[in-house]
Amino acid sequence: MASTNMEWVLSTNYFNFPFPITLTMVHMGFSGVVAFFLVRVFKVVTPVKMTFEIYATCVIPISAFFASSLWFGNTAYLHISVAFIQMLKALMPVATFLMAVVCGIDTLRCDVFLNMVLVSVGVVVSSYGEIHFNIIGTLYQVSGILAEALRLVLTQVLLQKKGLTLNPITSLYYIAPCSFVFLFIPWYMLEQPHMDPSRIQFNFWIFFSNALCALALNFSIFLVIGRTGAVTIRVAGVLKDWILIALSTVIFPESAITGLNIIGYAIALCGVVMYNYLKLKDVSASQPNSSEVIPERVTKDWKLEKKSSDIRVPNDDDGSSGGPKLASEVIVDEESPLIPTSRLSHIGRTQLTSHPA
């Protein structure tokens, strides 16, 4: 929805507002104001502990690449169709993987590299079949993809080293104002001299709805990540691309796609699906097996109860018990509150008896 809205506003065939940097600055200003009210006024989320050093070494570089990715990506709408832009976005895993390897947070593996080659071949085939191929628009989009990949890698490298975790609301709170400042420089040099107020049609509701779509896109990412798993997110991303390509061909007649477009994108999509499968496989392999963890915790609880079995605590109940209780009977396992400690101890003794050291 955000992409089609962007195409409609920027295209000279429709609303005719060919100033992508200005429109991006409107998005950043609106997002920054909304994030400020959510953080400071309504206190929906708590701001992180931000120091000048973290802001200068983390937020500013990330904001610079974020502003660049938005600038280049939105400018591409002036030259190429929405459908072709979505096909080029299949290169995002390739760019992210290469940047991660360069920055040293990922290793160059043969299986992943072959998937990246498959994605690249698919994008080349799709580009060859594009009817309205434009080298300038393609370069803008590829530059935006590279800038976005650098932003993602920098976010992982810089913020994780500082121990910070930013959700989209706090990210917009800190990054949107800084990105607005970065966008002001190219706007003043490239767009401001060509803007004639008498020839610009301003419609508040159009700009407001466009900024609202951009803001809703960021918030939807936060909600999806918080309520679903990694598999759902990746599958939804693939379905979103196909739906957006089909929808753009209906809304914008000039966004016609050819059979070679579909074949190339299908090849690239196969590479993306395989890449997602490999990454999910790596994540599941890095997580400990629950069948191996439970006996270790059971043994730990059994040893804890064994050590504390001689400790007597006074009985607060003056009724039926009539004597002191063992400490093991009143200790509560905070890590597993649904399973009583006595039951864990029985299981632990059984496992230790059946599996002697």
HELIX and SHEET records of a PDB file:
HELIX    1   1 ALA A    2  LEU A   10  1                                   9    
HELIX    2   2 PRO A   20  PHE A   36  1                                  17    
HELIX    3   3 PHE A   37  VAL A   41  3                                   5    
HELIX    4   4 PHE A   52  ILE A   54  1                                   3    
HELIX    5   5 TYR A   55  VAL A   59  3                                   5    
HELIX    6   6 ILE A   60  THR A   75  1                                  16    
HELIX    7   7 ALA A   76  LEU A   78  5                                   3    
HELIX    8   8 VAL A   82  LEU A   88  1                                   7    
HELIX    9   9 LYS A   89  LEU A   91  5                                   3    
HELIX   10  10 MET A   92  CYS A  103  1                                  12    
HELIX   11  11 CYS A  110  TYR A  128  1                                  19    
HELIX   12  12 ILE A  135  LEU A  154  1                                  20    
HELIX   13  13 THR A  155  LEU A  159  3                                   5    
HELIX   14  14 GLN A  160  LYS A  162  1                                   3    
HELIX   15  15 PRO A  168  PRO A  186  1                                  19    
HELIX   16  16 TRP A  187  GLU A  191  3                                   5    
HELIX   17  17 GLN A  192  HIS A  194  5                                   3    
HELIX   18  18 PRO A  197  ARG A  199  5                                   3    
HELIX   19  19 PHE A  204  ARG A  227  1                                  24    
HELIX   20  20 ALA A  230  ILE A  251  1                                  22    
HELIX   21  21 GLY A  259  SER A  286  1                                  28    
HELIX   22  22 SER A  290  LYS A  307  1                                  18    
HELIX   23  23 ALA A  327  GLU A  329  5                                   3    
HELIX   24  24 THR A  341  SER A  354  1                                  14    
SHEET    1   A 2 ARG A 312  VAL A 313  0                                        
SHEET    2   A 2 LYS A 325  LEU A 326 -1                                        
END                                                                             
